């Protein structure tokens, strides 16, 4: 009885083992057919980048975001590892996203605000059997160091910073002092753009009452289409002054010269040809747009053109005068937005004014001239008659003297 029971137990064990073996074979067959994608993906993991940080090299807002490769990449030596980087100012709702294979990234930031960034590792599909794998995030933040950022209340910062790049040749920036600052407060400007080895201080300040209220910049070599970083800080013996940071793209603050040599040509009584010269170098002609304002009697129209010539049809046939003036700015093909130049001198076309001139000036002038000529002729005639009479009387006297002798 005991031997029979032992036999049954062994038999059952063998059957269970055979059943488990069959299940394993079946599972292996399924995995072979479907590549076990889901199972494999759940097992593949990758670590986030190491030592992620935001570094300030002293370029007034141009920061370095840098990191090191993640740990345990030996299993992915044949793969090209990528990184997804996201960053923003902390008060912004939108992240800027960059996909890169490098271990660093550089960009400009507004240092008046706190900056936050995060990054994770990406394993491409060819390394993970068809599905991209991402690590967890590594995060970093940056703000002006506390010993600097906490100095000075916000109202001590400069006000109304205004920079204009005149005719794409020379840059002027100006500002107003902060609110309620002490009379001994003075401000200093520093600037940097890519190509300079370090930030420079303004060498030609614009002053009022001995205080700096602006800066005239020297020739800025190779600065076009680059971010231009400015920091204006201040000093005062009475209280700390908060620093201000600005980023400009110089092509967006160009103010050209107004168009010159405006000429008008009347093709017929209704069609007027308007032509002008370009403001001149260094702004290319293709980078300019023009706004034309023309006034006919008491009505004014405004239109824009990319050319330096246009034809205008008179709107009012009875109008006696049409006047034009123009201004220019850098167009959307060369900047995000430019600054309009000053208006050119006004030029006017006077239609049938010569008729009124003839009626009210030339004809009366002709009558007056004729009257004066007539008076002059009469005077000359009388003078001639008087001279003849005197001559005859003298001749008669001489004749009598000869007879007496």
PEZI-V607408 format. One record per helix or strand of 3 or more residues. SS is the DSSP state (2 for helix, 1 for strand). FROM is the first residue (numbers start at 1). LEN is the number of residues. If there is no record, write none. Layout:
ss: [SS SS]
from: [FROM FROM]
len: [LEN LEN]
This chain:
ss: [2 2 1 1 2 1 1 1 1 2 1 2 2 1 1 1 1 1 1 1 2 1 1 2 1 1 1 1 1 2]
from: [2 37 50 62 74 82 96 104 115 125 138 146 154 159 170 186 205 211 227 244 250 260 271 285 288 299 309 321 347 353]
len: [33 7 7 7 3 8 5 5 9 3 5 4 3 8 7 8 4 6 9 6 4 7 7 3 9 7 5 10 4 52]
